[in-house]
Amino acid sequence: MSSHDDRLLTVDEAAERLGTGVRFVRRLIQERRIRYVKLGKPVRIPESALASYIAHRTVPAAHEARDARYGRAA
């Protein structure tokens, strides 16, 4: 997805996609734990930033981690 196609989500939309409250998303922004775009006072979260946040915090299942460690296929 190119940066021109990267949809900007509102804080409410990002919270809905994460299945969390708006306060959690605002805390991620405040602590700079997620990329965001500041448009004056309002902020928007690029879809790619949300996808990256989820990918970096996804914990593999126990068998996936074990197989990767020993070089075995699933």
N, C-alpha and C positions, 0 to 999 in steps of 0.2 A: 504494500500500500504506500503510495507516495505521500509526501507531506501535504500536497494539494487535495488529496482525497481523504485525509485524516479528519473525520468529523469531530467537532468540539462539543463535548457534553457539558451540560450544566452540572452543578454540584448535586442537585436532586437526581438527575439521570445517572450520574456516576454512583451515587449511593444505592439506587435501585438495582443497578447492574451488579454491584458488589454484595447486595443483600444486607446492607448495613444502614445505619442512620446517617443523616446529613452531618451530624456533629463529628462522626468518625472521619468522613471525607475532609471536612474542614480542618481537623487535626492533622491529617496527612499533609495537607497543603501548608499549614502553619509550620510544621516540622520539616517541610521540604522533603518528604519521603516519597512524593509523587510529582512528576512534572506537571506543570500547569501553565496556562496562558492568562496573563492579566490584561483585561480590556477596560481600563479605567478602574472603577471599583469592583465590578464583577469579575469572576475568574471562570475559566473553562478548562476542562481536562480533555486532552486529545485521546481518542479511542486507543491509539497505539500506546500511550502512557499507561492507560488502565490495563491493557493486555500485558504489557511488560511487568507491571506491578503484580498481577496475578501469576504470571509465569515464574517470576523470581521467588514467589512465596508458596509455590506448589510443592508439597512434600511428596516424594514418590512412595508408593506402597512398599511395604517391607520386602516383598519378593522382588520388586523392581530394583531396589537399592542393592540387594544381595547379588542378583544376577549381574548387574553392572560392575560390581566390585570384583567379581570372579571371572568376568568376561564370558559368561554363559548367555545363550539366547533364551528367550522366554519359552 
